[in-house]
Amino acid sequence: MLLASGVAAAFVFLVAPSEALKEGECEVCLSFLERFYNSLTEQGINFTPDVIEEHLIQACKDVKSKENRFCYYIGATADAATKIVKEVSRPMSNHVPVNKICEKLKKTDSQICDLKYDKQVDLSTVDLKKLRVKELKKILEEWGESCKGCAEKSDFIRKITDLMPKYAPLAAKSRSEL
C-alpha cells in the first residue's frame, strides 16, 4: 500500500504542468518589472514592500499603451478595478527574480501574460505611403502627438515627416540621406 501511494505521488509530480514561463510569454510584465527593479536598484531605494508599491504606482503614471494596461491589471493605476500590487511589491522587496514574480502574476490573472508589445515600425526604411492610416496614427500616438485637421493619408505622412527629427532623429537622418 505504501509503495502504491509513493508511485501515485511520483506520477502526480511528473504530470503536473510546468509553471515556468515559455519563450516570449509575459513580455510586457518581464520588461516593465525588470526596468522598474533596475531603476530602484540604481536609485538606492529601500526595498520594503510599501516603498516599492509607492514607486510602482508612481512609475505607472508615466507609462502608455501595453505597459499602462499591465499597470491597470495589477492595480497600480487610479482606475484599476483590482489591486494586486502587493503580489509585486512583496516578492520584489525580497529580491525575487522578475520572472518568478511574473509567473505568480500569471496564476493570479492570465491576462497579464497575454500582453505583448506591438511591433515597432522601422521609420528609417519603411515606406510611409504603404502604411495604413491606423498605423500612421499609432506612430503619432506613441510620440504623444495628434494630427488635428488631418483628413487625408498624405496629411498624416506630412505630420510624421515633420516630427521625425524630434522623435526619431536617426531615422530622419537616414531618410534624408536616401
Number of C-alpha atoms within 10 A of each C-alpha: 5 7 8 9 10 11 11 12 11 11 11 11 11 10 8 8 8 9 11 12 15 8 7 11 18 22 17 22 25 20 14 18 20 15 12 18 20 11 13 17 12 9 9 9 13 12 18 14 19 14 14 23 21 13 17 21 17 13 16 21 13 9 14 14 11 17 20 17 20 23 26 21 21 22 19 27 22 11 8 14 12 12 14 18 22 16 17 21 23 18 17 21 17 11 12 13 14 21 17 16 20 24 20 17 22 19 12 13 13 14 14 25 21 15 17 15 11 8 6 7 13 10 19 17 12 12 10 19 12 9 13 11 17 10 13 19 18 14 18 19 14 12 15 10 14 16 14 9 8 13 9 9 16 13 15 24 20 14 17 23 16 12 16 20 13 11 15 16 14 14 17 19 13 12 15 9 7 7
